[in-house]
Amino acid sequence: MNAPEQPKIQFVDLKAQYAALKASIDARIQAVLDHGQFIMGPEVGELEERLASRAGVKHCVTVASGTEALLIALMALGVKPGDEVITTPFSFVATAEVIVLLGAKPVFVDVQPTTCNIDVALIEPAITARTRAIMPVSLYGQASDMDEINAIADRHGLAVIEDAAQSFGAEYKGRQSCNLSTIGCTSFFPSKPLGCYGDGGAIFTGDDDLARAMKEIRVHGQSKRYVHTRIGVGGRMDTLQCAVVLAKLERFEWEVTQRAKIGRRYAQQLASLAPAVRTLTLPEDRTSVHAQYTVLAADRARLERGLKERGIPTAVHYPVPIHRQPAYRHLEACELPVSERLAEQVISLPMHPDMDEGTQDGIVAAVARAVA
Ligand SMILES: Cc1ncc(COP(=O)(O)O)c(C=O)c1O
């Protein structure tokens, strides 16, 4: 007789999450089907209130995706052709894409090798008369050095947009990600720490004027029905997706705790594998929601191969820094050696709140064997 098949290890386990929340998710979706207000239905405002209150920010504006959140945030700030926005090249491409879409220029500064987040010491020398904003990314689920970034921005009269696509639920000095700067933008892409079942996103700000501008921009710049007072986009989040996020909020606090716990266990258990595998630093003044659990491998190809042979899925976030992408090479990007080195070393291990300790121990043992 064949041995019973081992359950497949999931990189992100959305099926387990759905099984745990099935009754609430189904009921929430059914309620939308019943009332039929698929665009700007009551769940949209309900979610915005819940998220604003959880993040501790006055305004939350839901939008069609994390990318749209960043784009609308820049539009609300009035970023225009010729302006510059300082950001990191070590991110998902959307971070720079929205800047370029507005005719502005992303000015890339390098990242810290220990966190993969923007290196604050390099920001001020990159500021010019054209700089309008700084856009740090809370990569893999933990915030950058936001106090220092805000202080630089204050000195130069700049706005700060936190690209918090991967970090909703994380804390920085007791404050929530998305409540750390002028504007915070998150994503509800299905595999994000708080995800929906399609595309979705949200923008957070304490500024009344910016919030009004964002609400207008997401509906084609409309201030009243068919009165278009500014240039906008079709950027609303569907009622159905808001309903899914509302249902997922029921278990979100538990999930945030689980993610932190699993992240701590990975860090402890992988520590002895250095320098073949090195974990990233999580400073004591912040928490991470570990959208990805990413480590640095001295020989990534070998680790990838070894884990694949043992049935363990991995991913690379991100194999090429943005300034090396074909569409961005013309941006006269300078030397960004840390990002380039990290792009060759980063590898993400399975991470989701439903991972049990036995599965995690098996993954760690497989990592150890793969690099032995
Ligand atoms: C850092 C970062 N910024 C922006 C985005 C864009 O979000 P979305 O996929 O919801 O458009 C993502 C999502 O992948 C991301 O990881």
PDBQT file of the ligand as one rigid body, heavy atoms in Angstrom, charges set to zero:
ROOT
HETATM    1  C1  LIG A 401       5.179  47.437  -2.281  1.00  0.00    +0.000 C 
HETATM    2  C2  LIG A 401       3.975  47.370  -3.171  1.00  0.00    +0.000 A 
HETATM    3  N1  LIG A 401       3.490  48.509  -3.688  1.00  0.00    +0.000 NA
HETATM    4  C3  LIG A 401       2.394  48.508  -4.452  1.00  0.00    +0.000 A 
HETATM    5  C4  LIG A 401       1.716  47.341  -4.752  1.00  0.00    +0.000 A 
HETATM    6  C5  LIG A 401       0.534  47.397  -5.662  1.00  0.00    +0.000 C 
HETATM    7  O1  LIG A 401      -0.632  46.875  -5.091  1.00  0.00    +0.000 OA
HETATM    8  P1  LIG A 401      -1.770  46.217  -6.001  1.00  0.00    +0.000 P 
HETATM    9  O2  LIG A 401      -1.273  44.914  -6.497  1.00  0.00    +0.000 OA
HETATM   10  O3  LIG A 401      -2.938  46.091  -5.082  1.00  0.00    +0.000 OA
HETATM   11  O4  LIG A 401      -2.040  47.188  -7.119  1.00  0.00    +0.000 OA
HETATM   12  C6  LIG A 401       2.174  46.136  -4.223  1.00  0.00    +0.000 A 
HETATM   13  C7  LIG A 401       1.449  44.878  -4.484  1.00  0.00    +0.000 C 
HETATM   14  O5  LIG A 401       1.870  43.929  -5.003  1.00  0.00    +0.000 OA
HETATM   15  C8  LIG A 401       3.337  46.140  -3.424  1.00  0.00    +0.000 A 
HETATM   16  O6  LIG A 401       3.828  45.005  -2.895  1.00  0.00    +0.000 OA
ENDROOT
TORSDOF 0
